[in-house]
Amino acid sequence: MLKVDGLHITQGAFELSATFEVAKGQRVAVIGPSGAGKSTLLNALGGYIDSIGTIRVDGQDVSTAAPDQRGIAMLFQDGNLFPHLTLSQNVGLGLRPALRLDSEEQAKVAAALDSVGLAAFGSRKPGDVSGGQQSRAALARVLVQGKPLLLLDEPFAALGPALRGEMLDLTSTVARETGATVLMITHAPEDAERAADQVIFVHDGRAEAPRPVGEIMSNPPEALRAYLGR
């Protein structure tokens, strides 16, 4: 479970507030206008920018913890694969930055690659595989960490519609298999309807509490209706 209580982020003239809960295993789409603070929200949850308030992951207060101590794994927009490392090594970074992996950790890397359909590609470098396969490797690096909460900051935005849909389906599948909770930023309502159980709408300096995706999309509040162009 993720519980956010009285979260407040200030960056210059920009402010964002949030109080909400997400049940364990839920897949939540984070949507809203450009500049509303979607990435800011995820970065605050992950501990990459300062905030005040309380953030609890599975009951543990992680508000002041370092990013690697929060029980949270984050996948950024560009995937952050290192071109000089193999896919296996890139995934292994999720376990040990120095890449001194023991046999058990190497087995975890192999299992993560297998879970995203890259079992035969571990020895290849990012430049030797397709964009979709690079996205799969970046997802594997998040999965190998075994964190209860995954934050996805539009990592599939650069993919075409078919590949993006494939990656959304894959993310949903592995999240269900591992029991992970997922918060995923998207600008596409159809992605939310395809891959999410709930929606957090970010606008006017606040992140609203999650609502079921079918409910909010069929009867959106005025601000969301304006964003969707309905």
N, C-alpha and C positions, 0 to 999 in steps of 0.2 A: 504493500500500500504506500502511496505518496500522500502526505498531508502537508499542505502549505497554509500557514496561518500568519496573517498580517505582513506578508512579504511586501517590501517597498524598495524600489530601485530608483536611484537618481543618477543621471548622467548629463551634466550640464543643465540645460533647460528641460530635458526630457525626464518624465517620471512615470513609473508603472507600478501598480499595486495589484496584489492577488491574494485571495483566500479561497482554497478549494481542496477537495479530496479526490483521489483516484483509487479505486479498489484494485487489489492485486490482480494481475492478468488482463486488465483492460487495455485496449488499444485506443488511444485518444488522438484525434487530429487537432492540431492547433492552427486556426485560420484567422485571417484578418487582413486589413489593408497593409500595403507596404509602409514600413516605418512605424507601424503600430506597437512594435516591441516583441514580436514573436521570438526572434533569435535572442533578444535580450533576456526574455523570460527563461529560455532553456539554458543560456549561459549562466544565469544566476543560480538556477537549480543545480547545475553541474559544478558550481564553485569557481567559475572562471572570471566572474566579475563580482564586485562587492554588492551586498544587499543587507537590509535589516529585516527582522522577522524570523519565523521558525520554519524549518524544512525538516520533515521527518520521513525517513525511508524505512519501511517495515518496522515502524515504532521507534527507530533510533533517531535522535536529534543530530542531524549532520550540518546544522546551520553554519558552523564555523570550521568544519572539517576541510582538509585539503581535498581537491578533486578526486584523487585516487583512493580516498578513505570514505567516500560517500555511498558506496554501493550503487554507483551510477556509471554507465558507460555512454559516451556521446559519439555520434557519427556526424561529422561536419559536411558541409556542402561539397567540398572538393575531394573527400575521401582520404586525403593526406597519405597516399601511398608513396614510399620512397623508391624512385626509379632504379637505384643501384642495387636494391635488395630483391630477392625472389619473393614470390607470393607467400611462401611458407615463412620466410623471415619477416615479412611485413605483418603477417598474422601473429607471429611469435612476439612481436613488440608489445602486443596487448597483455602478454604475461610478464615479460622481462625486457626492459629497454636495452640491457646489455646483451640480450640474445644468448645467454648461457643457460640453455634449457636442459633439464634432465629428461630422462626417457619418458616419464609420466607427462611432462609438459609437452614434449614432442608429439606424444599420442593425442593430447588435447588439440594441438594445432592441426594434426591430420584429420581428426574428427570434425573440427570446425570447417575445414575446407570441404570435406565430404558432405557436410550438411547443406552447403550452398552450391553443390554440384561441381566442385573444383578439385576433386580428389586426384585427378591426373595432371594438374597444372601447377603443383606446388613449386617445381623447380624453375618455372618461367618467371621472367621479370614483367613488371606492369606494361612496358612498351611492347611486349610480345603477345599481349592478349587484347581482346576487344574492350570497349568501354563498359559493356555490360558485365564482362568478367572482372574488370577492375572494381566495379561496384560490389560484386559478390565477394571479392577478397576483402574489401573494406568492411563489409557487413560481417564477414567471418572474424575479423580482428576484434570487433565489438562482442561477438558471441562467445569467443574463446575466454573472455574475462568472467563469464558466468555471473554477471551482475543482475540484481532483481529489477533494475529500472534502466530502460534504454531510451535515450534522447536522440532523435533524428532531425537534423537541421537541413531539410530538403536535400538529402544526399543523392537523390535520383532525378533532380530537376533537369539536368543536362541530357538525360536520355530521351529517346523518342517515345511516343505514347505506348507502343507495344512493349518495349523493354521496361519502361517505367512501371507498367501494370504488372509485368512479370516479377519485378523486384518487390513491389508492394505485396503481391501474393506470397512470395518467398518469405518476406519479413513477417507476415501474419502467421505463416505456417510454423516457422521456427519459434516465434514468440509463444504460440500455443503449446508447442512441444516442451519448451523450457519453463513455461509459467511466468515469463517476464512481463512486466508492465511496460507499455510503449507510449511515448509522447512523440508525435511526428508532425513537424511543420509542413504545410502544403498550401499552395495558392489555388489548387484545383479542387472545386467542390466534388467532382466525380471521384477523385482519389480518396477523399474523406468517406464518401458513401461506399467505396469499394473495400477499404482497408481498416476502417475504424468502427468502434462500438459507440464512442462518444465524441463530442466536439467541444473544445474550449475556444470561445470567440474572444479575440484580443482587439480592443478598440478604445479610443478616448481615454487612454491612460490606465486601463484596467484589463485584467484577464478574468473573464466570467467563469463561474463554476461550470463543470462539464454537464452537458445534456445529451441524451441519446441522439445518435446521428439521424435516425429516421424522423424523430420528433422535431428537431431543430431545423432540418432541411425542408420538411413539409410545411412547417409553420414558423418561419424565421422571424425573429424580432425585427423592428424597423431598421436598426442599424445594419444588421446582417443582410436584410433584404436589399438595402441600398448597395452594400458591398458586392452582392451577387448579381446586381443589375436586374432584379425582378420587380 
